Amino acid sequence: SQSDPAIADSESETIIMEIPQPYGNHNGGQLAFGPDGYLYIGLGDGGSGGDPLGNGQSRATILGTILRIDVASASEEQIYSIPPDNPFVDIKGSRGEIWAYGLRNPWRFSFDEETGSLWAGDVGQKQWEEVVIVKKGLNYGWNVMEGFHCFSPANDCDVSGIELPVAEYGHSEHQLGGCSITGGYVYRGEDIPWLVGIYVYGDFCSGRIWGIRHDGNFVVQDELLLDSDIYITSFGQGL
């Protein structure tokens, strides 16, 4: 709105992308602009249970992925373009919009303000929730793997070509777990010095909040920060 920047002008709407969904769950969990100025889009595997359509391991669909598109010049004539350095842009049978794939339901992702790393919480099926650092062109394993574990006895758990998560937690109470991960942020504030550089994330059902410190190669710290007893759907950052 010209009179109030806090109010959107509905007449200015341009539809960038419409995504048919085969089922009613896992329909997406985040939109965010990266440090490169491109729009990143997190999409679930299409829903149901166990990925019955095999979307997670298919690059012919945009389901079960994080996309990267250019909307800087979006118009009704060209709603978006595909960055030329996307990993599958010139590979036959693959959707050029895909940045990474093999995800079940990336519920909230964010960019580390200092390093630019893309962190995501990927919701598990029945046993394991996972934290992933999303990198260009990598396959994050669903539905071959759930966390660090073989998802189904029918799968041979061949992890060649699969990028495993940096951390996981289970659904059992003795594991201080929960039921559905909610991705957060790497803390880069000034008010809590000991938290700087730690990725903060939580669980929707249990309300537990954890912190991970990653040295670029390995997790060097992973601990429970708070048992909040609230339903956590998102984290936010103050200005």
Backbone torsions as a table, in degrees:
resi	resn	phi	psi	omega
1	SER	NA	136.0	178.1
2	GLN	-68.3	-28.9	-176.9
3	SER	-89.0	-23.3	-177.9
4	ASP	-147.1	106.1	-177.0
5	PRO	-65.8	-11.9	177.7
6	ALA	-83.7	-4.7	-179.0
7	ILE	-115.5	127.0	-180.0
8	ALA	-74.7	150.3	175.6
9	ASP	-96.6	105.7	-175.2
10	SER	-63.3	-24.7	-179.7
11	GLU	-72.9	-14.2	-178.3
12	SER	-88.1	-1.0	-173.9
13	GLU	-60.8	133.6	169.3
14	THR	-125.6	123.4	179.4
15	ILE	-78.1	117.1	-176.5
16	ILE	-85.4	-42.5	-174.4
17	MET	-156.8	138.4	172.5
18	GLU	-123.9	131.4	-170.2
19	ILE	-123.1	109.0	175.7
20	PRO	-60.9	137.1	-178.2
21	GLN	-118.1	124.9	-177.7
22	PRO	-72.8	-24.8	-179.3
23	TYR	-135.5	177.3	-171.4
24	GLY	-93.3	2.1	179.6
25	ASN	-125.3	169.6	-179.1
26	HIS	58.2	50.8	-174.9
27	ASN	-98.2	5.9	176.6
28	GLY	131.8	152.9	-174.5
29	GLY	-142.7	0.8	-178.6
30	GLN	-171.3	145.0	165.8
31	LEU	-129.2	134.8	177.7
32	ALA	-159.8	143.9	172.6
33	PHE	-84.7	132.8	178.6
34	GLY	-83.6	172.9	177.7
35	PRO	-61.7	-18.6	178.1
36	ASP	-85.4	-1.4	179.0
37	GLY	87.5	-4.0	179.8
38	TYR	-87.6	156.1	179.9
39	LEU	-91.1	125.8	176.8
40	TYR	-104.5	138.3	-173.6
41	ILE	-132.1	122.9	178.4
42	GLY	-96.4	126.1	-177.6
43	LEU	-126.4	136.9	174.9
44	GLY	-75.4	177.0	-173.5
45	ASP	-78.6	2.7	-179.9
46	GLY	107.1	-14.8	172.4
47	GLY	101.2	-159.8	-169.1
48	SER	64.5	-140.8	178.5
49	GLY	-138.9	138.0	176.7
50	GLY	76.9	9.3	179.4
51	ASP	55.8	63.7	-174.6
52	PRO	-63.8	-21.8	-179.3
53	LEU	-93.6	-2.1	178.5
54	GLY	68.4	29.5	-176.3
55	ASN	-69.2	-33.7	-175.3
56	GLY	-58.6	-37.1	-177.4
57	GLN	-100.1	12.9	179.2
58	SER	-109.5	130.8	174.5
59	ARG	-96.0	6.5	176.2
60	ALA	-85.6	-7.3	177.4
61	THR	-125.3	155.1	176.9
62	ILE	-90.9	-1.5	177.3
63	LEU	-74.8	146.4	-179.2
64	GLY	74.5	32.4	-173.2
65	THR	-137.8	172.5	158.8
66	ILE	-115.4	125.0	-178.3
67	LEU	-96.3	159.5	175.9
68	ARG	-139.8	113.9	-176.8
69	ILE	-133.3	163.5	-179.5
70	ASP	-108.1	116.0	-179.8
71	VAL	-116.3	15.7	-175.3
72	ALA	-60.5	-32.3	-178.6
73	SER	-118.0	32.6	-177.0
74	ALA	-59.7	135.4	177.3
75	SER	-149.7	175.2	178.3
76	GLU	-65.9	-26.3	-179.6
77	GLU	-79.2	-39.8	177.9
78	GLN	-137.9	99.5	-171.3
79	ILE	-72.2	-29.7	172.8
80	TYR	-162.9	165.7	173.7
81	SER	-126.3	163.8	-179.1
82	ILE	-101.7	123.0	179.0
83	PRO	-56.8	136.1	-175.3
84	PRO	-65.8	-18.4	179.7
85	ASP	-96.6	10.5	171.8
86	ASN	-60.7	146.6	-168.4
87	PRO	-67.7	-27.1	-174.2
88	PHE	-116.5	18.3	-172.8
89	VAL	-62.7	-30.4	-178.0
90	ASP	-111.9	15.9	-177.9
91	ILE	-100.9	120.1	-177.5
92	LYS	-59.8	135.8	179.0
93	GLY	85.2	-2.2	179.7
94	SER	-111.9	146.0	175.1
95	ARG	-78.7	124.4	-176.6
96	GLY	-67.0	-19.2	-179.4
97	GLU	-70.8	-18.8	-172.1
98	ILE	-70.5	130.8	172.8
99	TRP	-98.6	-40.6	177.1
100	ALA	-153.9	157.9	-175.4
101	TYR	-144.1	-175.4	-177.4
102	GLY	79.7	29.0	-179.0
103	LEU	-107.4	144.0	-179.6
104	ARG	-86.2	-52.0	178.6
105	ASN	-162.6	84.9	-175.8
106	PRO	-70.6	90.4	-175.0
107	TRP	-90.1	93.0	179.7
108	ARG	84.7	123.9	172.0
109	PHE	-134.7	162.5	-178.4
110	SER	-156.0	161.1	178.2
111	PHE	-104.9	132.6	173.6
112	ASP	-65.7	121.7	-175.4
113	GLU	-63.5	-23.8	-177.8
114	GLU	-91.8	-46.0	-174.0
115	THR	-99.0	-19.8	-176.2
116	GLY	82.2	-0.9	179.8
117	SER	-61.4	142.3	-179.4
118	LEU	-100.8	113.1	-179.4
119	TRP	-103.9	141.7	178.7
120	ALA	-143.6	149.2	168.2
121	GLY	-100.3	122.4	-179.2
122	ASP	-109.7	117.1	-174.3
123	VAL	-69.5	133.2	-180.0
124	GLY	-85.8	-179.5	-178.4
125	GLN	-86.0	-74.3	-176.2
126	LYS	-129.1	-15.7	-171.7
127	GLN	-127.7	-35.0	-168.9
128	TRP	-134.6	133.1	173.8
129	GLU	-105.9	148.1	-173.7
130	GLU	-136.9	150.5	172.7
131	VAL	-107.2	129.4	-179.8
132	VAL	-127.5	148.3	167.6
133	ILE	-102.2	112.5	-171.3
134	VAL	-84.1	125.8	-179.9
135	LYS	-125.7	158.7	-175.4
136	LYS	-54.0	122.1	169.6
137	GLY	77.5	4.4	-174.7
138	LEU	-87.2	155.1	179.1
139	ASN	-105.1	119.5	-174.4
140	TYR	-95.8	11.5	159.5
141	GLY	97.7	-20.2	-177.8
142	TRP	-72.7	133.7	9.3
143	ASN	-106.0	25.1	172.1
144	VAL	-73.7	-42.3	-177.2
145	MET	-120.4	150.5	167.3
146	GLU	-124.3	105.6	-169.3
147	GLY	65.9	-132.9	177.3
148	PHE	-89.0	8.7	-167.7
149	HIS	-116.9	150.6	174.1
150	CYS	-63.4	127.6	-176.8
151	PHE	-71.5	-41.6	-174.7
152	SER	-140.4	142.9	175.1
153	PRO	-58.0	-22.3	179.0
154	ALA	-70.3	-21.7	177.4
155	ASN	-88.2	144.5	-178.5
156	ASP	-86.5	0.1	177.5
157	CYS	56.7	38.4	173.2
158	ASP	-76.8	110.1	-174.6
159	VAL	-93.8	7.7	176.6
160	SER	-63.9	130.9	-178.0
161	GLY	81.3	3.7	-178.8
162	ILE	-109.6	134.4	175.2
163	GLU	-93.6	114.2	-178.9
164	LEU	-79.3	158.8	-179.3
165	PRO	-66.4	165.7	175.1
166	VAL	-86.2	-20.6	179.2
167	ALA	-159.6	160.1	177.6
168	GLU	-148.0	164.3	166.5
169	TYR	-147.2	153.5	-175.9
170	GLY	-96.6	176.0	-178.7
171	HIS	-90.6	-11.5	-177.8
172	SER	-74.3	142.3	-177.9
173	GLU	-61.9	-35.5	-177.5
174	HIS	-68.0	-12.9	177.5
175	GLN	-96.6	10.4	-177.1
176	LEU	53.1	46.8	-173.1
177	GLY	-99.9	-141.0	-177.2
178	GLY	-176.9	-138.1	-177.5
179	CYS	-142.6	-19.0	-174.3
180	SER	-159.9	113.5	-175.0
181	ILE	-72.3	145.3	172.0
182	THR	-123.3	112.3	-178.9
183	GLY	-67.7	152.7	-178.3
184	GLY	-127.3	-129.9	-173.9
185	TYR	-139.9	154.8	165.9
186	VAL	-80.5	123.6	-176.3
187	TYR	-75.5	125.3	177.6
188	ARG	-128.7	25.9	-179.3
189	GLY	-82.8	-174.1	-178.4
190	GLU	-113.7	-14.3	-172.8
191	ASP	-77.3	-26.3	-176.2
192	ILE	-126.9	84.4	-172.4
193	PRO	-56.0	-40.2	-176.7
194	TRP	-68.9	-15.4	-178.2
195	LEU	-91.4	-10.1	-176.7
196	VAL	-59.7	129.7	179.5
197	GLY	87.1	-0.6	-179.7
198	ILE	-95.9	132.7	174.6
199	TYR	-83.0	121.0	-177.4
200	VAL	-102.3	128.8	179.9
201	TYR	-146.8	168.2	-176.2
202	GLY	-148.0	-174.2	179.5
203	ASP	-123.6	133.5	-176.8
204	PHE	-61.7	-43.8	-172.0
205	CYS	-81.3	-46.1	-173.9
206	SER	-85.5	-23.0	-175.8
207	GLY	78.7	3.6	179.4
208	ARG	-72.8	144.9	-179.7
209	ILE	-125.8	127.2	-179.0
210	TRP	-114.8	166.8	174.1
211	GLY	-134.1	136.9	178.7
212	ILE	-120.9	135.4	168.8
213	ARG	-112.6	126.7	-176.5
214	HIS	-120.3	131.0	-175.5
215	ASP	-92.2	11.2	-177.5
216	GLY	102.1	-20.6	177.5
217	ASN	-126.1	-40.1	-174.5
218	PHE	-139.1	158.2	170.3
219	VAL	-77.1	122.8	-179.4
220	VAL	-108.3	-6.8	177.2
221	GLN	-155.8	131.0	177.2
222	ASP	-151.3	108.0	-174.9
223	GLU	-148.0	157.1	176.4
224	LEU	-72.7	124.8	-179.7
225	LEU	-95.2	-36.6	-172.8
226	LEU	-160.1	136.9	171.8
227	ASP	-104.4	93.6	-166.8
228	SER	-85.2	-23.1	-178.5
229	ASP	60.9	33.5	174.1
230	ILE	-127.3	160.5	177.6
231	TYR	-84.4	118.0	-172.9
232	ILE	-103.6	111.0	177.4
233	THR	-101.3	-24.3	-178.2
234	SER	-159.0	157.4	167.2
235	PHE	-112.3	160.6	177.7
236	GLY	-138.1	166.2	176.8
237	GLN	-119.2	137.1	174.1
238	GLY	-80.3	159.5	178.7
239	LEU	-84.7	NA	NA
